[in-house]
Amino acid sequence: MRMRARTAQIAALAAVGVLTLSACSVNAPEALEEERLGCLVSAPAGFDDHSAGALTLEETELARGAGVFSGTSSQRVSSGSATSAALDRMNRHDCALTTVIGPGGADELADFAADHPKDLFLGVSSGTDDLPKNVLSMDFDLVPPAFIAGYTAATASETGKVGVVVSHGFPQSERILNAFDAGVDLYNKENDEDLPKAESYRPASGGAASASGSPRAIDDTRKAGKEYFERSFDADVDVLVPFGSAAAMGVVTSADEKRTDLTTATEEPEGDDEGPSLPKIVWYGTAGGFSKTIVASVEPNVRRGLRTMFPDWPQSKNPDEVAPAPKTGPEEIAGFRVADRHYWGTLDNGGVRIVAEDGFLSRVSDAGRGITDLRERIKSGEIDPEKG
């Protein structure tokens, strides 16, 4: 992601052509005038997570097309050792800036960057401030959105049982869980006393809902996400909010499969039994229509973050992605003009948002308005998202 300092250089590079690398293989047909690679490592869901990984890769490719990079190189890894190996391979290709996405590789990124102080790195959703000076970082405050997600999940539920789960190592995990519960509690306080209360599900041994069950944290694997979904749905939890990478993909994939099974069943339910409620998901990432189970999305605004950090990043006409003018002049770091070394995306600065998806809660016409109202009440200080 090394930025062009002069328009003439960009034009010269564009005239030569662009090179796209994948999985760290470099197959340049001829040497470019000046090779500048944007390299990315993502684990464990890779760049098909419909969240930070996919958004960062998309933006890096956009920058390549604009002449910021001569090529891009990306690799999905499955462990800490694989992250270190990928960083080492990319370093041999002289990456202009190497991005590691997700908390799974944060420790390896810190160690590698410390050993290569002349190179520039970016950690996206790393969840840590303990990074060397040559590592820029982009993170998101998910506590207020988690509160809104809890309230929204309770609103969407037909069974009265809703659940939240975080992957091991996910940033702000305990605070996210507490905020979700606080959102469910506020829903119960503000709704008709005669209506059933919503319950924030905690899986206990055997899968039964329990007020004091085991911690709601799972391994960041698709298998763990699938198992969590099956256990929760069997306990009548019909709205789930998964925060993670591969585990979250396991949850939403399983929910899609269950939805298909339920909607294509040929047997009519006996008597007045309408059968189980369809599973619903409040997603962390951008839904983009990839799953019919998603009723709302907590979206990390990676696009706005990159434009805020790098003034020379290809600018967007979308108001949600336009970066604010830097308060001080950008500093030159390893060939990049950097306006903000550490980006913290919040509800207030447009770095993260929660939105209702199309068709969300057809029985509640003002679902989007409810989310907006909660967001404004949090911004005003009326609601503490960690206490309700």
C-alpha positions as CSV (number, residue, x, y, z in Angstrom):
1,M,0.0,0.0,0.0
2,R,2.8,2.4,-0.6
3,M,1.4,5.7,-1.8
4,R,2.5,7.6,-4.9
5,A,3.9,11.0,-3.8
6,R,3.6,12.5,-7.2
7,T,0.9,12.3,-9.9
8,A,3.6,11.9,-12.6
9,Q,4.8,8.7,-10.9
10,I,1.3,7.3,-10.9
11,A,0.9,8.0,-14.6
12,A,4.2,6.4,-15.4
13,L,3.2,3.3,-13.4
14,A,-0.2,3.1,-15.1
15,A,1.4,3.3,-18.5
16,V,3.6,0.3,-17.7
17,G,0.6,-1.8,-16.5
18,V,-0.4,-3.5,-13.3
19,L,0.4,-6.9,-11.8
20,T,-1.9,-8.9,-9.6
21,L,-0.5,-11.5,-7.3
22,S,-2.4,-14.1,-5.4
23,A,-1.5,-16.4,-2.5
24,C,2.0,-14.8,-2.4
25,S,3.1,-16.0,-5.9
26,V,4.9,-13.5,-8.0
27,N,4.7,-14.0,-11.7
28,A,5.8,-10.7,-13.3
29,P,6.2,-11.1,-17.0
30,E,8.6,-8.2,-17.0
31,A,10.1,-5.9,-14.4
32,L,8.1,-2.8,-13.6
33,E,9.6,0.6,-13.4
34,E,9.0,0.6,-9.7
35,E,7.3,-2.3,-8.0
36,R,5.1,-1.5,-5.0
37,L,3.1,-4.4,-3.6
38,G,0.1,-4.2,-1.3
39,C,0.3,-7.5,0.7
40,L,-2.5,-8.9,2.9
41,V,-2.7,-11.8,5.4
42,S,-6.1,-12.9,6.8
43,A,-7.1,-15.7,9.1
44,P,-8.9,-17.9,9.6
45,A,-11.9,-17.2,7.2
46,G,-9.6,-15.5,4.7
47,F,-11.1,-12.9,2.4
48,D,-14.5,-14.5,2.0
49,D,-15.8,-13.4,5.4
50,H,-18.1,-10.6,4.2
51,S,-16.4,-8.4,6.8
52,A,-13.0,-6.8,7.4
53,G,-11.1,-9.3,5.3
54,A,-13.2,-8.9,2.2
55,L,-13.5,-5.1,2.6
56,T,-9.8,-4.6,3.0
57,L,-8.9,-6.8,0.0
58,E,-11.5,-4.9,-2.1
59,E,-10.1,-1.6,-1.1
60,T,-6.5,-2.7,-1.8
61,E,-7.5,-3.8,-5.3
62,L,-9.2,-0.5,-5.8
63,A,-5.9,1.3,-4.8
64,R,-4.0,-1.0,-7.2
65,G,-6.3,0.0,-10.0
66,A,-5.7,3.6,-9.2
67,G,-1.9,3.2,-9.4
68,V,-1.2,3.2,-5.7
69,F,0.3,-0.3,-6.0
70,S,1.8,-2.2,-8.9
71,G,0.2,-5.4,-7.6
72,T,-1.4,-7.1,-4.7
73,S,-0.6,-10.3,-2.9
74,S,-3.0,-12.0,-0.5
75,Q,-2.9,-15.2,1.6
76,R,-5.3,-16.9,3.9
77,V,-3.6,-18.6,6.9
78,S,-4.9,-21.0,9.5
79,S,-2.5,-20.5,12.5
80,G,0.0,-18.3,14.1
81,S,2.9,-20.2,12.6
82,A,1.3,-19.9,9.1
83,T,1.0,-16.2,9.7
84,S,4.7,-15.8,10.5
85,A,5.6,-17.9,7.4
86,A,3.3,-15.7,5.2
87,L,4.9,-12.6,6.5
88,D,8.3,-13.9,5.8
89,R,7.4,-14.9,2.2
90,M,5.9,-11.5,1.6
91,N,8.9,-9.7,3.0
92,R,11.1,-11.4,0.4
93,H,8.8,-9.9,-2.3
94,D,9.5,-6.4,-0.8
95,C,5.9,-5.5,0.0
96,A,5.4,-1.8,0.3
97,L,2.9,-2.3,3.2
98,T,1.8,-5.5,4.6
99,T,-1.7,-5.8,6.2
100,V,-2.6,-8.5,8.8
101,I,-6.4,-8.7,9.3
102,G,-7.9,-10.0,12.5
103,P,-6.7,-10.6,16.1
104,G,-5.5,-14.1,15.2
105,G,-2.3,-12.8,13.7
106,A,-1.7,-9.8,16.0
107,D,1.1,-11.3,18.0
108,E,2.9,-12.6,15.0
109,L,2.5,-9.2,13.3
110,A,4.0,-7.4,16.3
111,D,7.0,-9.8,16.5
112,F,7.7,-9.7,12.7
113,A,7.4,-5.9,12.5
114,A,9.7,-5.4,15.4
115,D,12.4,-7.4,13.6
116,H,11.8,-5.4,10.4
117,P,11.7,-1.7,11.6
118,K,12.3,-0.2,8.1
119,D,9.2,-1.9,6.7
120,L,5.6,-0.6,7.2
121,F,2.7,-2.7,8.4
122,L,-1.0,-2.3,9.0
123,G,-3.1,-4.2,11.5
124,V,-6.9,-4.3,10.9
125,S,-9.1,-5.3,13.8
126,S,-6.0,-6.5,15.7
127,G,-7.6,-5.5,19.0
128,T,-4.3,-4.4,20.6
129,D,-2.4,-1.2,21.2
130,D,0.8,-3.1,21.9
131,L,2.3,-2.8,18.5
132,P,5.7,-1.5,17.2
133,K,6.0,2.0,15.9
134,N,6.1,0.8,12.3
135,V,2.6,-0.8,12.6
136,L,-0.4,1.4,11.8
137,S,-3.7,0.1,13.2
138,M,-7.4,0.2,12.5
139,D,-10.0,-1.0,15.0
140,F,-13.7,-0.5,15.7
141,D,-15.6,0.1,18.9
142,L,-18.3,-2.6,18.8
143,V,-19.7,-2.1,22.3
144,P,-22.5,0.3,21.3
145,P,-23.5,-1.7,18.2
146,A,-23.6,-4.8,20.3
147,F,-26.1,-3.1,22.6
148,I,-28.2,-2.2,19.7
149,A,-27.9,-5.7,18.3
150,G,-29.2,-7.1,21.6
151,Y,-32.2,-4.9,21.5
152,T,-32.8,-5.6,17.8
153,A,-32.4,-9.3,18.3
154,A,-35.0,-9.3,21.0
155,T,-37.3,-7.3,18.7
156,A,-36.8,-9.8,15.9
157,S,-37.3,-12.9,18.0
158,E,-40.4,-15.0,17.7
159,T,-39.4,-17.5,20.4
160,G,-38.2,-15.0,22.9
161,K,-34.7,-16.5,23.0
162,V,-31.7,-14.7,21.4
163,G,-28.0,-15.4,21.5
164,V,-24.6,-13.8,21.1
165,V,-21.3,-15.6,20.6
166,V,-17.7,-14.3,20.2
167,S,-14.6,-16.1,18.9
168,H,-11.7,-16.7,21.2
169,G,-9.4,-13.6,21.0
170,F,-12.1,-11.4,19.4
171,P,-11.5,-7.7,20.6
172,Q,-13.7,-6.4,23.4
173,S,-15.3,-9.8,23.8
174,E,-16.5,-9.5,27.4
175,R,-17.8,-6.0,26.9
176,I,-19.6,-7.0,23.7
177,L,-21.4,-9.8,25.6
178,N,-22.4,-7.5,28.5
179,A,-23.6,-4.8,26.1
180,F,-25.7,-7.4,24.2
181,D,-27.3,-8.5,27.4
182,A,-27.9,-4.8,28.4
183,G,-29.7,-4.3,25.1
184,V,-32.0,-7.3,25.7
185,D,-32.7,-6.0,29.2
186,L,-33.7,-2.6,27.9
187,Y,-36.0,-4.2,25.4
188,N,-37.7,-6.0,28.2
189,K,-38.0,-2.8,30.3
190,E,-39.5,-0.7,27.4
191,N,-42.0,-3.2,26.1
192,D,-45.5,-4.1,27.4
193,E,-45.3,-5.9,30.7
194,D,-47.9,-8.4,29.5
195,L,-45.7,-9.6,26.7
196,P,-43.2,-12.4,27.3
197,K,-39.7,-11.3,28.2
198,A,-36.8,-11.9,25.9
199,E,-34.0,-14.2,27.1
200,S,-30.3,-13.9,26.4
201,Y,-29.3,-17.5,25.8
202,R,-26.3,-19.0,27.5
203,P,-25.4,-22.5,26.4
204,A,-24.9,-24.9,29.3
205,S,-23.9,-28.6,29.2
206,G,-26.5,-30.4,27.2
207,G,-27.5,-27.3,25.3
208,A,-30.2,-26.0,27.6
209,A,-30.6,-22.3,28.1
210,S,-29.2,-21.2,31.5
211,A,-28.9,-17.9,33.3
212,S,-25.4,-18.9,34.5
213,G,-24.2,-21.2,31.8
214,S,-20.7,-21.6,30.3
215,P,-19.0,-18.6,28.7
216,R,-20.2,-17.6,25.3
217,A,-16.9,-17.9,23.5
218,I,-15.9,-20.5,20.9
219,D,-13.0,-21.5,18.7
220,D,-12.8,-19.4,15.5
221,T,-13.5,-22.3,13.2
222,R,-16.4,-23.1,10.9
223,K,-17.0,-26.3,12.8
224,A,-17.3,-24.5,16.1
225,G,-19.7,-22.0,14.6
226,K,-21.9,-24.8,13.1
227,E,-22.0,-26.7,16.4
228,Y,-23.0,-23.5,18.3
229,F,-25.8,-22.8,15.8
230,E,-27.2,-26.3,16.1
231,R,-27.1,-26.3,19.9
232,S,-28.7,-22.9,20.1
233,F,-31.4,-23.5,17.5
234,D,-32.3,-26.8,19.2
235,A,-32.8,-24.7,22.4
236,D,-35.4,-22.5,20.5
237,V,-32.9,-19.6,19.9
238,D,-34.1,-18.1,16.7
239,V,-31.9,-14.9,16.5
240,L,-28.1,-15.2,16.8
241,V,-25.4,-12.5,16.7
242,P,-21.9,-14.1,16.0
243,F,-18.8,-12.0,16.3
244,G,-15.7,-13.6,14.7
245,S,-14.3,-14.8,11.4
246,A,-14.5,-18.5,10.5
247,A,-16.9,-19.2,13.4
248,A,-19.3,-16.5,12.3
249,M,-19.2,-18.0,8.8
250,G,-20.0,-21.4,10.3
251,V,-23.0,-19.9,12.1
252,V,-24.5,-18.1,9.1
253,T,-23.9,-21.0,6.7
254,S,-25.7,-23.4,9.1
255,A,-28.5,-20.9,9.5
256,D,-28.9,-20.7,5.7
257,E,-29.0,-24.5,5.5
258,K,-31.6,-24.7,8.3
259,R,-33.7,-22.0,6.7
260,T,-33.7,-23.9,3.3
261,D,-34.7,-27.1,5.0
262,L,-37.6,-25.5,6.9
263,T,-38.9,-23.5,3.9
264,T,-38.7,-26.5,1.4
265,A,-40.2,-29.1,3.7
266,T,-43.2,-30.8,2.0
267,E,-45.0,-32.1,5.1
268,E,-47.6,-29.8,6.6
269,P,-47.4,-29.3,10.3
270,E,-50.0,-31.2,12.4
271,G,-52.8,-29.2,14.0
272,D,-52.1,-25.6,14.9
273,D,-48.4,-26.1,15.2
274,E,-46.7,-23.8,12.8
275,G,-43.3,-25.4,13.2
276,P,-40.1,-23.9,14.4
277,S,-39.3,-20.2,13.7
278,L,-36.8,-19.5,10.9
279,P,-33.3,-18.7,12.1
280,K,-32.2,-15.0,11.9
281,I,-28.8,-13.4,12.1
282,V,-27.5,-10.0,13.1
283,W,-24.3,-10.0,11.1
284,Y,-20.9,-8.4,11.8
285,G,-19.9,-7.3,8.4
286,T,-21.7,-6.3,5.2
287,A,-24.7,-8.5,4.3
288,G,-24.8,-7.6,0.6
289,G,-27.6,-10.1,0.1
290,F,-25.4,-13.1,0.6
291,S,-27.7,-14.6,3.2
292,K,-31.4,-14.4,3.6
293,T,-31.1,-15.1,7.3
294,I,-29.5,-11.7,8.0
295,V,-32.0,-9.2,9.4
296,A,-29.5,-6.5,10.4
297,S,-25.7,-5.8,10.1
298,V,-23.0,-4.3,12.3
299,E,-20.7,-2.9,9.6
300,P,-17.0,-1.9,10.2
301,N,-16.3,1.0,7.8
302,V,-12.9,-0.2,6.5
303,R,-13.3,2.1,3.5
304,R,-13.6,5.3,5.7
305,G,-10.8,4.1,7.9
306,L,-8.3,3.7,5.0
307,R,-9.2,7.1,3.6
308,T,-8.8,8.7,7.0
309,M,-5.4,7.2,7.5
310,F,-4.1,7.7,3.9
311,P,-5.0,11.1,2.3
312,D,-3.8,9.7,-1.1
313,W,-6.1,6.8,-1.0
314,P,-8.6,6.7,-4.0
315,Q,-11.4,9.0,-2.6
316,S,-15.1,7.9,-2.8
317,K,-18.1,10.1,-3.5
318,N,-20.1,8.1,-1.0
319,P,-20.6,10.4,2.0
320,D,-20.2,7.5,4.4
321,E,-16.7,6.9,3.1
322,V,-15.4,10.4,2.7
323,A,-12.6,11.0,5.2
324,P,-12.5,14.2,7.3
325,A,-9.8,16.7,6.6
326,P,-6.7,16.0,8.7
327,K,-6.2,18.3,11.7
328,T,-2.4,18.3,11.0
329,G,-0.3,17.8,8.0
330,P,0.3,14.2,7.0
331,E,3.6,12.7,8.0
332,E,5.8,10.7,5.5
333,I,6.2,7.1,6.6
334,A,8.1,4.7,4.4
335,G,6.9,6.4,1.3
336,F,3.3,6.9,2.4
337,R,1.6,10.1,3.5
338,V,-0.1,9.1,6.7
339,A,-2.7,11.4,8.4
340,D,-3.7,9.1,11.2
341,R,-1.5,6.3,12.5
342,H,-4.3,4.7,14.6
343,Y,-7.9,4.8,13.4
344,W,-10.6,4.0,15.9
345,G,-14.0,3.6,14.2
346,T,-17.0,4.5,16.3
347,L,-20.7,5.2,15.8
348,D,-19.9,8.9,16.3
349,N,-17.3,9.2,13.6
350,G,-19.0,6.9,11.0
351,G,-16.4,4.2,11.5
352,V,-19.0,1.6,12.4
353,R,-22.7,1.4,12.0
354,I,-25.7,-0.9,12.5
355,V,-28.4,-1.0,9.9
356,A,-31.6,-3.1,9.3
357,E,-31.5,-5.1,6.1
358,D,-34.2,-5.0,3.4
359,G,-37.4,-6.8,4.5
360,F,-36.3,-6.8,8.1
361,L,-39.1,-7.5,10.5
362,S,-42.0,-7.1,8.1
363,R,-44.3,-7.1,11.1
364,V,-42.5,-4.1,12.5
365,S,-42.5,-1.3,9.9
366,D,-40.2,1.1,11.9
367,A,-37.4,-1.3,12.6
368,G,-34.8,1.0,11.0
369,R,-36.2,3.9,13.0
370,G,-35.8,2.0,16.2
371,I,-32.1,1.4,15.5
372,T,-31.6,5.0,14.7
373,D,-33.4,6.1,17.9
374,L,-31.1,3.8,20.0
375,R,-28.0,5.1,18.3
376,E,-29.0,8.7,19.0
377,R,-29.8,7.9,22.6
378,I,-26.4,6.4,23.0
379,K,-24.7,9.4,21.4
380,S,-26.6,11.8,23.7
381,G,-25.5,9.9,26.8
382,E,-29.0,8.9,27.7
383,I,-28.1,5.2,27.4
384,D,-24.9,3.6,28.6
385,P,-24.5,0.6,26.3
386,E,-22.7,-1.4,29.0
387,K,-25.4,-0.9,31.5
388,G,-28.6,-0.2,29.6
